[in-house]
């Protein structure tokens, strides 16, 4: 993902660049991290 693309995702969804580029779940807000973790659990089943 380009930096411009990542910044657009950040503006729209409030994700962090640490999460987008490095997968650092702890850099997200608690509610966003929880939602992502729940979605990931469903996707893996």
Phi, psi and omega in degrees: 000136178287162177298319179299318178296317180296321179293326176293317177299318178300314181296320184282315189250347179079016176288163178260156176293329175301319179289313184296320183264328187245352179073023182280094182300327182293347179276351179274162173297158182302315183292321179291318179298318179297314180298316179297316180297318179295318179296318180297320178298319180291318182295330181279345182275000000 
